[in-house]
Every structure is written in structure tokens, then in C-alpha cells.
Amino acid sequence: MEVRQTKENPSHQISNYQKTTQRASFIGIVGNIVLAGFKLAAGFIGKSEAMVSDAVHSLSDVAGGIIVIIGVGLSEKEADKEHPYGHERIECIASIFLAVILLFAGGSIAITSAKKIVTMEYLDAELPGMIALVAAIVSIVSKEAMFQYTMHTANKNGSGALRAEAWHHRSDALSSVGSLIGIAGARMGFPALDPLAGCLISLFILKAAFDIFNEAMEKMVDHSCSEEMEQQIRECVSKYPYVLGIDLLHTREFGRKVYVDLEVKMEGKESLALAHSHAEEIHDSLEQNFPQIKHVMVHVNPA
């Protein structure tokens, strides 16, 4: 006997996830537009090529925020005839897009910085003004604040796309650190610090891109849940006295949601109605204790 049920999330739960996730992205978009404009102006006025490049990097974050808003909106669509298991994996695709953007951002910084070191282009750079230095500090503080807020929301909601967007903010903060080092170094007579810092920072950005891409791909190929979560599921099921054992437990991640296949052992002489009632109780208990679970299949084996 099996109990197969798919949790239908109430509309207010879906809208709450979508609302908080897209609100974080919208705040990031507005912040990046304002910050990019300020850094662009400071770069031209302060004659800092590093700050102008930093401003362009901030604009790439705007594209990342738009991808998250679209991706989350599509992933929250209700299941339909063609997609009976829902659309949660679209959010994984959004994460992959953001990883690719980070990859290009980190690669661009690495190539530009390496070129400056090889050609010694930094020796001919004009001395940047104080406003460029101030803009770099403002950018670091602002982008780190965006990272903390976005990552907090992502961890609260379990959004992989929003987590990728948070790292996009952090990559911009690291880029601004490179700009700060380069601008300060140039003003102190060490212009080579700018490209050297750029090369180092690009490695952090590329590492973040790889981690985001790897996490998204694992969710795309039905990766099982963590051992910790599976152990918690076992403990939740085993607390019922009529459960004589767990013969099988399979879990798989579907976007930010989880599917569970469970086989439990019960007394073989119980009536079908009683066994069904027990299976439903286990099913409901798992959904109540694990909000990320979308679908549970409970199969009862006679002891």
C-alpha cells in the first residue's frame, strides 16, 4: 500500500517567497543603478580608469537582479499538464546564468589586469583624484551591505538564484577593493598595485562562479539531500510506535524543493484502513516538520 501526495502550497506561501526574493533583487537593482552612476561620475572626474571599470561591473549586477526576478517568477508557476511536477528547476537555470555572468566578470578582470602587468601600462596612468578613492570606499561598504542582506534573504528562503545574486554583490565589493588598492597605490607612487590586486580578486570571483554553477547543476540532476536532513527524516518517522523499521529512504532535490520516497515496516496483521491511516500520519508529519518537502510517497511493508 502506498500513500502518494503532492503538497499544494497555499497561494499566500508562494507569494510570500516570491515577494521576499524579488524584493531583495529589486533593492539590489536600484542600489546598483545609483552606485554605478556615482562611480562612473567619480571615475571621470577623478581620472580613474579603475573606477570607471568598477562602475561597469556594477551595471552587470543589474542584469543579474533582473534574471533572478524573472527566474523566481517562472519557477513559482503552478504545476500544469505539461509540467506536473512544477517549474522549480527554472530557478536553477537562473543560478547558472548568474554563474556565467560572474565567470565573465572574473575573467575580464583577470585579462585586463594581466595585460596591464605585461605591458606595464600602469606606468602611464594618470594620478587619480581623491573623489575616486572615496567612491571606492562607498562602493565596498554599499556592496557588502547588499551582500549581507541578499544572502540573509536567500538563506531564509532557500533560494539558490538569490544566493548566486548575493555572491554577485560580493564580487563587486571585491572589485572595488582592487580599485581602492590601485587608486591608493597610484596616489602613493605604487601604480603596479592596481593590476596585481585585480588578478588576485579575479580568483575569488571565479571561485564563487564555480561554486554557484556546481550547486545549481547538482540540483538539476536530482542530487540527494544532505545526510543530516535524511537522518532528521528517519528520526521523525521512527518516533511512531507502529513503525517497526525503515526499509528504504530516497530523497532528491528538485530546485529548492525536496521529494521523498519512503518504505516503512508495520505489523502485517493490521487492517488496510489502519495501515493507510498510519501512512497518512507519517506523510503529514513530514510535511509539517520539513517545509521544503513538496512530495512524499509512503509505502507500507508488512513485518
Buried (B, 14 or more C-beta within 10 A) or exposed (E): EEBEEBBEBEEEEBEEBBEBBBEBBBBBBEBBBEBBEBBBBBBBBBBBBBBBBBBBBBBBBBBBBEBBBBBBBBBBEEBEEEEEBBBBBBBBBBBBBBBEBBBEBBBBBBEBBBEBBEEEBBEEBEEBBEBBBBBBBBBBEBBBEBBEBBBEBBEEBBBBBBBBBBBBBBBBBBBBBBBBBBBBBBBEEBBBBBBBBBBBBBEBBBBBBBBBBEBBBBBBEEBBBEEEBBEBBEEBBEEBEBBBEBEEBBBBBBBBBBBBBBBBBBEEEBEEEEBBEBBEBBBBBBBEEBEEBBBBBBBBBEE
